[in-house]
């Protein structure tokens, strides 16, 4: 079986039981016990008390009148009788003889639905034991106050622990940030040294390659010059040799006597 929920709300209700006096606000406490299909109310002003036992049949009938499921009707009633809702008008008036302290009363509250102001009413009977009903309401309030106080203490202690942990985390974060900065500076310094060393080696290799390329170019130019000189010398020697041979041939032809033509002598 599902455990019921409990609420308690303090309402400021105008006291209209004495028409000859100015209406004054009278505080009442409404304790609700909520079940899935029904609810119970205990109401006290500190001196007198009333009760309301809404049965399953009554709740079902009211929900049907408002075209609502029972669960929705219970939830809406708990919303308005669990916490005082701004804009809602609460009423607590007699339902019979005009003297509500000894007669049945009606607890009313208003709400808006689809821009229409509606009012719910539930009749409450005088408690058979005012003292017992009032004690039940006050005990619930005391227990709730103790639970809230303990919760406040726990929340405060938890907040204090969180503050201490936050301070530790902040200090640790600052320490890690400083270590990170130092590490980065050290790494960047070493990186710059290595980078400069590599640049120096690259410049040295580049200078060597440049010098080697220059030397090779000069050597190639010397070889080309030598080849051109040899070609010129060879051509000159061949011409002299041909000229000398021509001279020799000419000299030889002069030295050789002209041959006497031979013929047959006539007899």
Secondary structure as UniProt FT lines:
FT   STRAND          5..15
FT   TURN            19..20
FT   STRAND          24..34
FT   STRAND          39..44
FT   STRAND          49..54
FT   HELIX           56..65
FT   TURN            66..67
FT   HELIX           70..82
FT   TURN            86..87
FT   STRAND          90..94
FT   TURN            100..102
FT   STRAND          105..113
FT   TURN            114..115
FT   STRAND          116..126
FT   HELIX           130..255
//
